[in-house]
Amino acid sequence: MIEGQSHTSGIVLHKGPEGQSETGIWICTPGFWNCHVTKDEFCHFLLGRCTYTHESGDVIEITPDTTAFFPKDWKGTCRVHETIRKVYMIR
C-alpha cells in the first residue's frame, strides 16, 4: 500500500482444477498501491472508478462498463478513486 487503506471483499464463483483458473466478483475501496499481476486476468468493471498505470507510463482509466485485460507479469500501480466492483477471470 502506497496511500490509503483499501478494503477488499468478494466471492469466488468458480475455481478450476489445481487452482489454474478462477472466476469471481471483487470489490475494493479507495487506496493506492503497487500491483503485480501473476496470471493473465480479464476483468469487466461494474461500478466505481480507478486508474491503472503500467510501469512504462501507459494509463488505463477504469469506469463502469470498462473491460480490461492484464497479461501475466503486468506491473504498475492501481489507484482506486471510488469503490470498484468487477467480475474477473484469471487463468
C-alpha distance (Angstrom), angle and dihedral (degrees) to the residues before:
residue distance angle dihedral
M1 . . .
I2 3.77 . .
E3 3.79 98.2 .
G4 3.80 137.2 0.5
Q5 3.77 127.7 7.2
S6 3.80 111.6 -89.6
H7 3.78 119.8 -163.2
T8 3.79 120.5 -154.0
S9 3.77 133.3 -160.5
G10 3.75 137.9 157.3
I11 3.75 144.5 120.9
V12 3.79 134.9 -91.8
L13 3.80 107.2 -130.7
H14 3.79 97.1 -176.2
K15 3.79 136.4 5.6
G16 3.80 118.3 -166.3
P17 3.79 127.3 -139.6
E18 3.80 113.5 -59.1
G19 3.82 89.6 0.1
Q20 3.80 91.9 -75.3
S21 3.80 92.5 137.5
E22 3.78 136.5 21.5
T23 3.79 136.7 -175.6
G24 3.77 125.9 -168.8
I25 3.78 152.2 119.5
W26 3.81 119.7 -85.1
I27 3.81 128.8 -167.9
C28 3.81 124.7 -169.5
T29 3.81 132.2 179.6
P30 3.83 123.8 -142.4
G31 3.78 121.3 -60.4
F32 3.80 143.3 110.0
W33 3.80 126.2 -113.7
N34 3.80 146.9 151.2
C35 3.79 112.6 -92.5
H36 3.81 130.9 -155.5
V37 3.82 116.8 177.7
T38 3.81 108.5 -149.7
K39 3.84 97.8 -174.1
D40 3.82 133.6 25.8
E41 3.81 108.6 -79.7
F42 3.80 129.2 -167.0
C43 3.83 115.6 -166.9
H44 3.78 138.5 -175.6
F45 3.81 111.9 -164.5
L46 3.81 115.3 -144.5
L47 3.82 102.3 177.1
G48 3.76 141.5 13.0
R49 3.76 138.2 22.4
C50 3.79 132.4 -89.7
T51 3.79 142.2 153.4
Y52 3.79 125.9 -131.9
T53 3.81 114.7 -163.6
H54 3.81 117.5 -167.6
E55 3.80 117.3 -141.3
S56 3.85 86.2 -109.8
G57 3.82 89.5 61.6
D58 3.84 96.7 -105.3
V59 3.82 109.9 142.7
I60 3.81 128.9 -148.5
E61 3.82 113.8 -165.4
I62 3.80 111.5 -155.2
T63 3.81 123.1 -154.6
P64 3.82 130.4 154.9
D65 3.84 111.9 -57.5
T66 3.82 93.3 22.9
T67 3.79 114.8 140.6
A68 3.80 118.1 -157.8
F69 3.78 139.3 176.3
F70 3.79 121.5 -152.9
P71 3.82 112.7 -168.1
K72 3.80 122.1 -142.9
D73 3.82 111.1 -77.1
W74 3.84 94.5 22.5
K75 3.81 105.5 157.0
G76 3.76 130.7 -170.0
T77 3.78 140.1 86.4
C78 3.78 136.0 -59.2
R79 3.80 123.1 -151.3
V80 3.81 115.1 -171.8
H81 3.82 108.7 -157.3
E82 3.83 96.9 174.7
T83 3.82 125.2 16.6
I84 3.80 108.8 -79.9
R85 3.79 131.6 -149.8
K86 3.78 120.4 -167.7
V87 3.77 140.5 173.0
Y88 3.80 109.7 -137.1
M89 3.78 143.5 -176.6
I90 3.79 121.7 -160.7
R91 3.81 122.4 -167.5
